[in-house]
């Protein structure tokens, strides 16, 4: 049954020339897209949101974060705000 679901594959390239592909049900991409966002923009948004969420969780919820990790979390939050125009806390309603 699940083989009947249309999928879309995204290719990821890193600065170090490594690559990976990820395949996602196309309907889910459409479901979370905002307005006239392209599929690539939607996956980009979700990627940044996911990294910001994980970094926040690691630094603020029970893990011993060193200075480097705190700086990494601060940087992803800056990148989040640059992309979305609001802070992570404003976007998620989760502020410390």
N, C-alpha and C positions, 0 to 999 in steps of 0.2 A: 504494500500500500504506500509506504513512504517514498518508494521509488517513483511514484507518480507526481511528486511535488517538484515543481520547477526550481532549479538552483541557479545561483550565479557565483562565479569564481573570481576572486580578487588576487592579484599578484602583488607581493610586497618585496621591495628592494631596499636594502640597507646600504649605508655609506661604505661599508666594508665589502660590498659586492656580493653578499649572500642574499639569497632569495627564498621565498616561501609562497605557497598558494593556500588560500583558505576558501572553502566552498560553504555557502550559506543559502538557506531557502530564500528565493527571491521575494516571496510574499512578506517575509519578516523585514527585509530591507525596505520594502514599500511601506509597511506598517509603521515603522519608526521614522521614516523620512519626514522632514518638515518642509512644507510648501513645495517649491519646485527644485528641491535638492536633488543632485545626481546621486546615483548609487554609491559612487566613490566618496562623495562628500559625506554621505550618511555613515559609511563605514569609518571614515576618518574621524567624524565626531564621536562615534561610539568607542573608537580606540583611545582617543584622548580622554574621554570620560572614564573609561575603565582604568587607565593608568592613574588618573587623578584620584579616583575612588580607592584603588588599592594602596597608593602611597599614603593617602590620608589615614586609612585604616591601620597600616603598619606603624606610622609615626604616632598616632593619637589614641590608639585603642589596644594597649596592653603589650606592645613590643618595645624592647629597649632600643631606641633609635639613637645612633651616634650622630655627630655633627654633620658628617657627609650625607647621611640619609635624610636628615632634616633639610639640608640644602637642596637635595634632589627633589624632595617634596615641595619645597618653596618654589623651585623652578617650574615644576609641572603645574603648580597653581597659577604662576604667572602666564604660562602658555595657555592654560585653560581660559583665563580671563581675556587674553588677547584674542582667542578664537571666538569665544561666546559673548564677550562684552559684559559679562557679569562674573562675580567671584564664584568659586565652587560652593561656598556657603549660601550665597543668594540663589544659586541654581538648584541646590538640593534641599535647602531649608535646614541644613545641618551645619551649625556654626559652633565654634569653641571660643 
